Amino acid sequence: MRGREFLNLARELLAGTRSYHWRGAIIHAYYALLLECRDMMAQWGLPVPPRLQVHAAIRLRLVYATDPDLKKLGFDLEDLVRHRNHANYDLRALSLFATDQNARDDVHKAADALALLDSIDANPIRRAAAIAAIKP
């Protein structure tokens, strides 16, 4: 299974009509991007962080990379994880989950970020520059 398959589940959850559907969509959109970034970095030969540190380590590697596209991926993950944390841990009735709009926005953000990651990996010059821009 690939991490991006969680994006399919996120899209399915968007069809729901309840806040728990939208929370689930946000959660799975975040994991789709996080896991694909982790696996791509491993494919590029970068060390995989320990399981308990993977969330912060992947985001920070990207945010502090010198490549602007990688920085964008890192900031996208930062945005998604904020919403994911609310979706997972703050079970109050929050405006974030009052409608499906934030979930739709997050699924779209994750899809766009995955397309960017794919475009970096598909171009040998961009891939080499990206690998060089990441601090292991």
Backbone as CSV, one residue per row, in Angstrom:
resi,resn,N_x,N_y,N_z,CA_x,CA_y,CA_z,C_x,C_y,C_z
1,MET,0.848,-1.185,0.000,0.000,0.000,0.000,0.881,1.232,0.000
2,ARG,0.424,2.231,-0.660,1.108,3.520,-0.680,0.351,4.494,0.217
3,GLY,1.106,5.427,0.800,0.494,6.425,1.665,-0.573,7.237,0.962
4,ARG,-0.368,7.488,-0.317,-1.313,8.315,-1.070,-2.697,7.680,-1.164
5,GLU,-2.789,6.389,-0.907,-4.098,5.746,-0.944,-5.019,6.271,0.157
6,PHE,-4.428,6.823,1.216,-5.251,7.444,2.246,-6.005,8.650,1.699
7,LEU,-5.497,9.249,0.627,-6.201,10.373,0.020,-7.517,9.897,-0.609
8,ASN,-7.535,8.669,-1.135,-8.789,8.116,-1.662,-9.827,7.997,-0.550
9,LEU,-9.405,7.520,0.604,-10.316,7.418,1.740,-10.788,8.808,2.171
10,ALA,-9.867,9.768,2.178,-10.247,11.143,2.539,-11.322,11.662,1.591
11,ARG,-11.165,11.394,0.307,-12.168,11.843,-0.672,-13.509,11.152,-0.434
12,GLU,-13.474,9.877,-0.106,-14.720,9.162,0.187,-15.418,9.768,1.400
13,LEU,-14.650,10.135,2.400,-15.228,10.714,3.609,-15.849,12.084,3.358
14,LEU,-15.391,12.785,2.331,-15.982,14.089,2.001,-17.450,13.958,1.611
15,ALA,-17.859,12.783,1.180,-19.259,12.573,0.814,-20.162,12.495,2.048
16,GLY,-19.554,12.327,3.213,-20.333,12.254,4.443,-20.940,13.589,4.806
17,THR,-21.849,13.547,5.743,-22.588,14.758,6.117,-22.380,15.165,7.570
18,ARG,-21.486,14.485,8.251,-21.293,14.742,9.680,-19.866,15.203,9.951
19,SER,-19.669,15.862,11.063,-18.336,16.383,11.390,-17.310,15.258,11.500
20,TYR,-17.713,14.069,11.948,-16.731,12.990,12.045,-16.260,12.526,10.678
21,HIS,-17.078,12.683,9.645,-16.614,12.394,8.287,-15.520,13.392,7.885
22,TRP,-15.775,14.645,8.174,-14.839,15.699,7.774,-13.560,15.640,8.592
23,ARG,-13.685,15.282,9.857,-12.489,15.064,10.679,-11.657,13.932,10.076
24,GLY,-12.314,12.846,9.715,-11.614,11.711,9.117,-10.940,12.081,7.803
25,ALA,-11.598,12.897,6.996,-11.006,13.329,5.730,-9.720,14.119,5.980
26,ILE,-9.753,15.006,6.954,-8.573,15.802,7.295,-7.448,14.904,7.809
27,ILE,-7.776,13.978,8.672,-6.775,13.065,9.221,-6.088,12.286,8.098
28,HIS,-6.888,11.730,7.199,-6.319,10.891,6.143,-5.594,11.709,5.075
29,ALA,-6.015,12.938,4.839,-5.284,13.803,3.902,-3.878,14.072,4.442
30,TYR,-3.782,14.353,5.731,-2.479,14.589,6.344,-1.583,13.351,6.219
31,TYR,-2.119,12.188,6.582,-1.305,10.976,6.539,-0.896,10.613,5.113
32,ALA,-1.740,10.874,4.149,-1.376,10.597,2.756,-0.096,11.347,2.387
33,LEU,-0.049,12.624,2.722,1.124,13.428,2.383,2.326,13.071,3.249
34,LEU,2.129,12.931,4.541,3.243,12.611,5.432,3.925,11.309,5.017
35,LEU,3.150,10.273,4.802,3.730,8.972,4.483,4.410,8.968,3.116
36,GLU,3.857,9.676,2.166,4.507,9.763,0.857,5.823,10.534,0.949
37,CYS,5.859,11.590,1.733,7.111,12.335,1.925,8.149,11.448,2.608
38,ARG,7.729,10.739,3.640,8.646,9.824,4.333,9.212,8.778,3.373
39,ASP,8.338,8.161,2.603,8.774,7.097,1.699,9.634,7.636,0.558
40,MET,9.317,8.834,0.075,10.126,9.429,-0.990,11.526,9.737,-0.474
41,MET,11.618,10.275,0.736,12.930,10.564,1.306,13.734,9.281,1.481
42,ALA,13.086,8.217,1.890,13.776,6.929,2.022,14.248,6.448,0.658
43,GLN,13.406,6.598,-0.344,13.780,6.216,-1.715,14.972,7.042,-2.209
44,TRP,15.054,8.272,-1.756,16.162,9.143,-2.133,17.428,8.856,-1.322
45,GLY,17.355,7.914,-0.409,18.523,7.526,0.365,18.703,8.260,1.677
46,LEU,17.717,9.016,2.078,17.806,9.726,3.358,17.349,8.800,4.480
47,PRO,17.930,8.912,5.660,17.546,8.020,6.757,16.096,8.247,7.187
48,VAL,15.419,7.149,7.484,14.039,7.219,7.965,14.087,7.449,9.477
49,PRO,13.390,8.476,9.954,13.397,8.737,11.399,12.668,7.622,12.152
50,PRO,12.987,7.462,13.427,12.254,6.477,14.239,10.757,6.781,14.233
51,ARG,9.964,5.749,14.383,8.505,5.860,14.282,7.938,6.956,15.179
52,LEU,8.419,7.078,16.379,7.870,8.065,17.307,8.261,9.496,16.958
53,GLN,9.244,9.661,16.098,9.692,11.000,15.724,9.361,11.349,14.278
54,VAL,8.691,10.453,13.571,8.521,10.629,12.136,7.751,11.899,11.788
55,HIS,6.708,12.231,12.529,5.896,13.404,12.188,6.736,14.672,12.191
56,ALA,7.357,14.960,13.306,8.149,16.191,13.413,9.375,16.142,12.508
57,ALA,10.036,15.004,12.444,11.275,14.914,11.664,11.025,15.174,10.178
58,ILE,9.986,14.597,9.629,9.701,14.793,8.202,9.322,16.247,7.945
59,ARG,8.418,16.782,8.754,8.008,18.186,8.554,9.192,19.125,8.669
60,LEU,10.026,18.941,9.681,11.145,19.857,9.889,12.211,19.723,8.805
61,ARG,12.464,18.511,8.339,13.406,18.357,7.215,12.954,19.171,6.016
62,LEU,11.657,19.163,5.779,11.134,19.899,4.629,11.108,21.406,4.890
63,VAL,10.634,21.811,6.039,10.556,23.246,6.342,11.943,23.891,6.308
64,TYR,12.956,23.160,6.786,14.300,23.731,6.837,15.153,23.404,5.614
65,ALA,14.579,22.751,4.620,15.305,22.497,3.376,15.567,23.830,2.677
66,THR,16.594,23.869,1.878,16.918,25.099,1.159,16.167,25.215,-0.166
67,ASP,15.500,24.167,-0.580,14.730,24.169,-1.824,13.331,24.732,-1.567
68,PRO,12.882,25.737,-2.338,11.580,26.354,-2.073,10.395,25.396,-2.243
69,ASP,10.477,24.443,-3.168,9.381,23.482,-3.324,9.282,22.560,-2.115
70,LEU,10.427,22.147,-1.589,10.403,21.317,-0.387,9.882,22.099,0.806
71,LYS,10.259,23.372,0.906,9.738,24.225,1.978,8.214,24.300,1.889
72,LYS,7.692,24.452,0.671,6.247,24.502,0.490,5.608,23.213,0.991
73,LEU,6.195,22.067,0.660,5.674,20.795,1.156,5.677,20.771,2.685
74,GLY,6.745,21.261,3.281,6.830,21.310,4.741,5.763,22.202,5.346
75,PHE,5.548,23.366,4.751,4.520,24.268,5.273,3.117,23.695,5.050
76,ASP,2.918,22.982,3.943,1.632,22.305,3.734,1.404,21.263,4.835
77,LEU,2.437,20.495,5.146,2.315,19.519,6.235,2.031,20.211,7.566
78,GLU,2.666,21.354,7.804,2.414,22.115,9.038,0.939,22.518,9.135
79,ASP,0.389,23.011,8.029,-1.028,23.392,8.017,-1.914,22.175,8.270
80,LEU,-1.619,21.100,7.563,-2.443,19.897,7.691,-2.359,19.291,9.091
81,VAL,-1.176,19.299,9.694,-1.060,18.677,11.017,-1.809,19.476,12.079
82,ARG,-1.883,20.782,11.928,-2.660,21.579,12.883,-4.125,21.139,12.856
83,HIS,-4.663,21.014,11.657,-6.049,20.562,11.543,-6.191,19.107,11.987
84,ARG,-5.213,18.280,11.654,-5.260,16.872,12.053,-5.260,16.741,13.563
85,ASN,-4.464,17.551,14.242,-4.436,17.500,15.702,-5.794,17.867,16.302
86,HIS,-6.442,18.882,15.753,-7.791,19.228,16.225,-8.758,18.085,15.937
87,ALA,-8.644,17.499,14.747,-9.554,16.421,14.357,-9.398,15.206,15.260
88,ASN,-8.176,14.906,15.648,-7.916,13.727,16.475,-8.159,13.958,17.959
89,TYR,-7.813,15.121,18.463,-7.712,15.285,19.909,-8.683,16.265,20.533
90,ASP,-9.218,17.192,19.774,-10.133,18.180,20.342,-11.546,17.830,19.876
91,LEU,-12.291,17.153,20.705,-13.578,16.611,20.302,-14.744,17.562,20.554
92,ARG,-14.422,18.801,20.916,-15.491,19.797,21.062,-16.073,20.126,19.689
93,ALA,-17.234,20.741,19.689,-17.844,21.203,18.438,-17.077,22.453,17.995
94,LEU,-16.183,22.285,17.047,-15.333,23.383,16.571,-15.832,23.909,15.232
95,SER,-15.636,25.197,14.996,-16.046,25.781,13.715,-15.282,25.149,12.547
96,LEU,-14.099,24.634,12.810,-13.295,23.963,11.787,-14.066,22.813,11.136
97,PHE,-14.986,22.209,11.899,-15.731,21.051,11.417,-17.227,21.319,11.280
98,ALA,-17.621,22.578,11.250,-19.037,22.920,11.151,-19.594,22.610,9.755
99,THR,-18.734,22.680,8.753,-19.108,22.322,7.379,-17.977,21.464,6.805
100,ASP,-18.146,21.034,5.581,-17.125,20.220,4.921,-16.023,21.057,4.273
101,GLN,-16.109,22.390,4.328,-15.187,23.234,3.550,-13.724,23.056,3.940
102,ASN,-13.407,23.048,5.222,-12.013,22.891,5.633,-11.478,21.524,5.242
103,ALA,-12.307,20.500,5.342,-11.887,19.164,4.916,-11.608,19.160,3.416
104,ARG,-12.484,19.775,2.640,-12.259,19.855,1.186,-10.957,20.599,0.876
105,ASP,-10.740,21.695,1.571,-9.513,22.466,1.360,-8.273,21.631,1.694
106,ASP,-8.335,20.877,2.786,-7.179,20.072,3.190,-6.936,18.913,2.234
107,VAL,-7.983,18.283,1.752,-7.819,17.206,0.766,-7.208,17.768,-0.513
108,HIS,-7.687,18.933,-0.922,-7.128,19.585,-2.115,-5.655,19.954,-1.896
109,LYS,-5.332,20.476,-0.720,-3.948,20.845,-0.407,-3.050,19.615,-0.453
110,ALA,-3.490,18.522,0.124,-2.695,17.291,0.115,-2.509,16.772,-1.305
111,ALA,-3.558,16.826,-2.113,-3.460,16.364,-3.505,-2.474,17.221,-4.294
112,ASP,-2.551,18.530,-4.128,-1.614,19.430,-4.814,-0.180,19.180,-4.360
113,ALA,0.006,18.963,-3.070,1.344,18.713,-2.531,1.899,17.392,-3.064
114,LEU,1.060,16.377,-3.172,1.513,15.105,-3.738,1.907,15.263,-5.208
115,ALA,1.166,16.072,-5.939,1.518,16.344,-7.338,2.874,17.049,-7.416
116,LEU,3.127,17.978,-6.506,4.419,18.658,-6.473,5.532,17.670,-6.145
117,LEU,5.316,16.823,-5.150,6.310,15.814,-4.792,6.605,14.903,-5.983
118,ASP,5.578,14.481,-6.680,5.758,13.627,-7.859,6.546,14.343,-8.956
119,SER,6.273,15.624,-9.145,6.974,16.358,-10.197,8.452,16.538,-9.850
120,ILE,8.754,16.719,-8.581,10.157,16.799,-8.162,10.855,15.479,-8.430
121,ASP,10.222,14.393,-8.043,10.837,13.079,-8.188,10.975,12.665,-9.648
122,ALA,10.075,13.102,-10.504,10.097,12.706,-11.919,11.203,13.390,-12.714
123,ASN,11.731,14.484,-12.204,12.759,15.240,-12.919,14.102,14.999,-12.231
124,PRO,15.033,14.314,-12.892,16.304,13.975,-12.237,17.072,15.186,-11.699
125,ILE,17.005,16.300,-12.382,17.725,17.499,-11.926,17.068,18.060,-10.668
126,ARG,15.742,18.167,-10.682,15.025,18.665,-9.503,15.189,17.710,-8.328
127,ARG,15.155,16.397,-8.616,15.309,15.403,-7.549,16.675,15.538,-6.894
128,ALA,17.736,15.646,-7.694,19.082,15.781,-7.146,19.199,17.051,-6.302
129,ALA,18.631,18.128,-6.789,18.665,19.389,-6.030,17.883,19.256,-4.719
130,ALA,16.760,18.553,-4.754,15.951,18.365,-3.561,16.701,17.531,-2.532
131,ILE,17.326,16.464,-2.976,18.082,15.614,-2.060,19.206,16.406,-1.391
132,ALA,19.882,17.216,-2.195,20.969,18.038,-1.651,20.472,19.112,-0.687
133,ALA,19.208,19.503,-0.833,18.654,20.594,-0.021,18.127,20.126,1.328
134,ILE,18.039,18.811,1.539,17.470,18.287,2.778,18.597,17.934,3.742
135,LYS,18.434,18.395,4.954,19.396,18.056,6.012,18.939,16.750,6.667
136,PRO,19.754,15.689,6.597,19.336,14.405,7.208,19.270,14.455,8.719
